[in-house]
Amino acid sequence: MKFEIASILNRCTTELSSNKDINLAINNILQIVNEYFYERTFYAMNRKLLFFDIDGTLLAGGIPGYIPNSTIEALKQAQANGHYIFINSGRTYGFMPEAIKEFPFDGYVCGCGTEVIFHGETLYHYDLDEDLKRSLQSILEECKIQAVYEGRKSCYFQKTEKPFAPITAIRNSYAKTNLEQPIRFFDDPVLDFDKFVILTDENSNLDLFHERTKEHFDFIAREEMHPYGFEEVVPKGCSKAGGIDYIVEHLGESLASCYVFGDSTNDLSMLTHVKNSIAMGNSYPEVLANTSYVTTPIERDGIRNALKHFELI
């Protein structure tokens, strides 16, 4: 906004100083200003809110992945057309891939709705109760379940002699994140996390875990990491859909102006919440069955094709 206004003022100053006919200069200045405000009004009236999952939706090639060039060009064009583009991810902000952080998104719904950011400002953050956070370790141990607590600046791991293979993979990946202290442990004096993931095997008692924690948390069943079960555990009432609602209310928009893009089961809350829901061609079957439109896979220009289909670019 500041840059735009400075640019307009510079154009007006140049017109006034270079045009000897003061009346013509004033007319030209009025035209410049009118065009600017007409353009902004037109964009505001036609603006859409676009929400994108990360892995498998914006990023191709697995983890850490990359954003295809066609996707980058399409996102830039969508912004140029006046639309707002948001990340809507299960990841907390600090652990989003660098490729995502480097792109100028208008905002982020992080950690399955536990944090909402718009134009660099945190609008909402859910703070877990400290005693609740401390009580989880004993429940996890009793149920023989392994977990990773996901915070904005650190992720927390159990100290165990036999971590499940996916836990080790997550730790190795997150250790490379450009944060001051990305890896911490459950016994850390500071437990600062927003949500967590759990992994189970044949010895785990998932039903007991659900019973002990259902008062405070919702559970998102994810695709199995064979032979391990995988769930995301989110503070009760938080979701990707809830994050969208917060943005919509903040901007005075409606769900009819929203478009959501996803590929995985943790995207279902937003994909079933918004009429204009787009599944990537590489999506899981349950996702394909619960969206209004299926585009091509991310590697085959899926985002660009979808944005063109809905005349957003």
C-alpha positions, 0 to 999 in steps of 0.5 A: 500500500505505501509503495503504491501511494508513493508511486502515485505521488511520484507520477503526480509530481512528475506530471506537475513539474514537466507539464507547462500547461497547469490546467492540462497537468491538473487534468492528467493528475486527476486521471491518474488518481481516478484510475488508481482508485477505480482499479482498487475498487474494481479489484476489491469488488472482484477479489477472491480468497484462495487457500492452498495446502502445501505438500502435494498441492503447491509442492511437487517432488516429495519433501522438501519439494519444489514449486513448479514454475507454472504454479509460481507464474499462476500465483503471481498472476492471481495476485496481479488480478487482485486476489488474495492467496493464502497457505492453509497447512497442518504445518506450523509457520516455522516448519514450512518449507523455505520455498513457501516462506520465500513466496509473498503469500498474503497470509497463512492458516497454520497448524490446522487453524491454530494460528492465522496470519495476514500480511505479516500480522498474527490475527489469532493464535490458540494457546494450549493450557500448560498443565494439559501440555505437561499431562500428555507424555504420561498418556502417550506412554501408557498408550504406547504411542509416539508423538511429535509436538509441533510449535512455531519455533521448535518441535519436541520429541520423546527420548526413546531407544526405539523411535518409529521410523517416521518419527526419525524421518521427521526429526531429521527433516526438521533439524535442517530447518533454519530456526535457532532451536528446531529440535527439543524434547518432552522434558524441556522446561519450556513446552511451546507447541500448538498441535501434535502428530501421533504414530501407532503400531500393533502395540498401541492403544489408540482407543484409550488415547482418544478416550483420555484426550477427546475433551480437549482435542480433535483427531484427524486420521491421516494416510497410514505410514505403513506399518504405522498409523498416523493422526494429527491431534488439534485443539478442539474447535481448531481446523483448516475450515475454522482458519478460513472462517477467521480470515473471511470474517476479518476481511468482511468477505463470504465463503462464496468468494473462497477457493480451496485447493488440497490433496490429503485427508487433513484438507477435508475440513476445508474442502467440504466447507467451501463450495469451490473446492479443488482436488489435485489430480494426485489426491487420495481417493477420499479427497477426490470424492469430496470436492467440486472440481478435480484438476491435473496433478501438481507436476502437470500444471494442476494449479495453473489449470485450475485457476484458468478453469475458474477464470481467476487468471 
